[in-house]
Amino acid sequence: MREHIYTIPVNEAFDLYSGCPVCALYKKLEDNELDIILGAAMMEPDTRIQTNDRGFCGKHFDIMFNLKNRLGLALMIESHLSHNIIKTLKGGLINANKNKTKKLEKQKSSCYVCERVEHSLSLMLETAALLWRGEKEFRDKLLNQPYFCMSHYPEMLSAGEKILPKKLYPDFAGDCRKVMVKYAEKLYADVSWFVKKFDYNNENEPWGDSKDAVERAIKFLSGYKDLETLRK
């Protein structure tokens, strides 16, 4: 049943053919979560308990701040400070036990939005693997993707390994690898030509596809860092 829930968004992302489809899925999930958290869900007790406990990472604080719902953000921060941060700090650090220290360490990397997005994304990637298994059309669609970014490529492989029969996983991994190798080799050639263009012997040679090679390489290599570009 789960795979049917995610079939539409997965297919929509793989129909874009404009970059890493997993980055597109991540962006959609992230936008939905931020819209929900700054909307009616903000006042729901269950949601407030979770945001009090987990807080938000710096990236998502920045995004929420720029979404202009300052009152909603302030209410969540007020509650998080009162029910989590101040309560933890009042225990003191000099006499803090190991459990409290671990809680402070965990707080540094905890984020309500990140955790929800990553959970849903993992289910969507498993759905993608199941679609690859059951639909030739989707298998062709996967093979025709521009690339998977280097942040999401391992996640694609992990999802396939988890959800597919052992005898099918090598074929799935092989299809993903074909996409990656093809793009990486072309990208390498473009970056190399970009570098060579700075040699005066090549100044009158055509740029070909190399003018934006550095930007494309960053998108390919960094993945998550490119989400702000996707948002525009």
C-alpha positions in Angstrom: 0.0 0.0 0.0 2.8 2.4 0.9 4.4 2.4 -2.5 1.0 3.4 -4.1 0.9 6.5 -1.9 4.3 7.7 -3.2 4.0 6.6 -6.8 2.7 9.9 -8.1 5.4 12.2 -6.5 8.1 9.8 -7.4 7.0 9.7 -11.1 6.6 13.4 -11.2 10.2 13.9 -9.9 11.6 11.4 -12.4 9.7 13.1 -15.2 11.5 16.4 -14.7 14.8 15.3 -16.4 16.4 18.5 -15.2 18.9 17.3 -12.5 18.9 14.9 -9.6 15.3 13.6 -9.2 16.0 12.8 -5.5 16.9 16.5 -4.9 13.5 17.4 -6.5 11.8 15.0 -4.1 13.6 16.4 -1.1 12.6 19.9 -2.1 9.0 19.0 -2.4 8.9 17.2 0.9 10.8 20.0 2.6 8.4 22.7 1.2 5.4 20.7 2.4 6.8 20.2 5.9 7.6 23.9 6.2 4.2 24.9 5.0 2.5 22.5 7.5 4.7 23.4 10.4 4.1 27.1 10.0 0.4 26.5 9.5 -2.3 24.9 11.6 0.0 22.1 12.7 2.0 24.5 14.7 -0.6 24.7 17.4 -1.3 20.9 17.6 -0.1 19.4 20.9 1.5 16.4 19.3 3.5 18.6 16.9 4.5 21.0 19.6 5.8 18.2 21.8 8.0 17.0 18.9 9.3 20.5 17.9 10.0 21.2 21.6 12.1 18.1 21.8 13.9 18.2 18.4 14.1 21.9 17.6 15.4 22.9 14.1 18.7 23.0 12.4 20.3 26.3 11.3 19.3 25.8 7.7 15.6 25.4 8.5 15.6 28.2 11.0 16.9 30.4 8.1 14.2 29.2 5.7 11.4 29.6 8.2 12.6 33.1 9.1 12.5 34.1 5.4 9.0 32.7 4.9 7.7 35.8 6.8 5.6 34.0 9.4 7.6 35.5 12.3 4.8 35.1 14.8 4.5 31.4 14.2 8.2 30.9 14.3 8.4 33.0 17.5 5.8 30.8 19.2 7.7 27.6 18.4 11.0 29.1 19.6 9.3 30.3 22.8 8.0 26.9 23.5 11.2 25.1 22.5 13.2 27.4 24.8 10.8 27.0 27.7 10.2 23.2 27.5 13.6 22.0 26.4 16.6 24.4 26.4 16.0 26.2 29.7 14.9 23.0 31.4 18.1 21.3 30.3 20.4 24.2 31.1 19.0 24.6 34.6 20.4 21.2 35.5 23.9 22.8 35.2 26.9 21.5 33.3 29.4 21.2 36.2 27.4 18.5 37.9 25.6 17.3 34.8 25.5 13.5 34.4 26.4 11.7 31.2 22.7 11.5 30.0 22.3 15.2 30.2 25.5 15.8 28.3 24.4 13.4 25.7 21.1 15.2 25.4 23.0 18.5 24.8 25.1 16.8 22.1 22.1 15.3 20.4 20.4 18.8 20.4 23.2 20.2 18.2 22.2 17.9 15.2 18.5 17.5 15.9 15.9 19.0 13.6 12.2 18.2 13.4 12.0 19.1 9.6 15.1 17.1 8.6 13.9 14.0 10.4 10.5 14.0 8.9 11.8 14.8 5.4 14.5 12.1 5.6 11.9 9.5 6.8 9.5 10.3 3.9 12.4 10.5 1.4 13.6 7.0 2.3 10.1 5.6 1.7 10.0 7.4 -1.7 13.3 5.9 -2.7 12.1 2.4 -1.8 9.0 3.2 -3.9 11.3 4.2 -6.8 13.1 0.8 -6.5 9.8 -1.0 -6.5 8.6 0.9 -9.6 11.9 0.0 -11.3 11.2 -3.7 -10.5 7.6 -3.7 -11.7 7.4 -1.2 -14.6 9.6 -1.3 -17.7 8.6 2.3 -18.4 10.0 3.4 -15.0 13.2 1.4 -15.6 13.7 3.3 -18.9 12.9 6.5 -17.1 15.6 5.9 -14.5 18.1 5.1 -17.2 17.4 8.4 -18.8 17.9 10.6 -15.7 20.6 13.2 -16.1 22.3 12.1 -12.9 21.8 11.4 -9.2 23.8 13.8 -7.0 26.6 12.3 -5.0 24.6 12.9 -1.8 21.6 10.9 -3.0 23.3 8.3 -5.1 24.2 6.2 -2.0 20.7 6.6 -0.7 19.3 5.2 -4.0 21.5 2.2 -3.7 20.6 1.6 0.0 16.9 1.8 -0.8 17.3 -0.7 -3.6 19.3 -3.1 -1.5 16.8 -2.9 1.3 13.6 -3.4 -0.7 14.6 -5.6 -3.7 15.3 -9.3 -3.8 19.0 -10.1 -3.7 19.0 -11.4 -7.3 17.6 -8.2 -8.7 19.6 -5.6 -6.7 22.8 -5.9 -8.8 20.7 -5.0 -11.9 19.2 -2.0 -10.1 22.6 -0.9 -8.9 24.0 -1.4 -12.4 21.3 0.9 -14.0 22.0 3.6 -11.4 25.7 3.3 -12.0 25.2 3.6 -15.8 23.5 7.0 -15.2 26.3 8.1 -12.9 29.2 7.0 -15.1 27.8 8.6 -18.2 27.2 11.9 -16.5 30.5 12.0 -14.6 32.6 11.3 -17.7 30.9 14.0 -19.6 31.2 16.4 -16.7 34.9 15.6 -16.3 35.4 16.4 -20.0 33.6 19.7 -19.7 35.5 20.8 -16.6 38.8 19.8 -18.2 38.0 21.9 -21.3 36.9 24.8 -19.0 40.4 24.7 -17.5 42.1 24.4 -20.8 40.2 27.4 -22.1 42.4 29.5 -19.8 45.4 28.6 -21.8 46.0 31.3 -24.3 46.5 28.7 -27.0 42.8 27.8 -26.7 41.4 31.3 -26.2 39.8 31.3 -29.7 38.5 27.7 -29.5 34.7 27.3 -28.8 33.6 26.7 -25.2 31.3 23.9 -26.2 29.4 22.7 -23.1 32.0 23.9 -20.6 30.9 27.4 -19.8 28.7 26.3 -16.9 30.8 23.1 -16.1 31.8 24.4 -12.6 28.2 25.1 -11.6 27.1 21.7 -12.8 29.9 20.0 -11.0 28.9 21.7 -7.8 25.3 20.5 -8.2 26.5 17.0 -9.0 28.9 16.8 -6.1 27.1 18.6 -3.3 23.4 17.7 -3.8 21.8 19.2 -0.7 23.7 22.4 -1.0 22.0 23.0 -4.3 18.5 22.9 -2.8 18.5 26.7 -2.5 19.0 26.9 -6.2 16.1 24.5 -6.7 13.9 26.7 -4.5 14.3 29.7 -6.8 
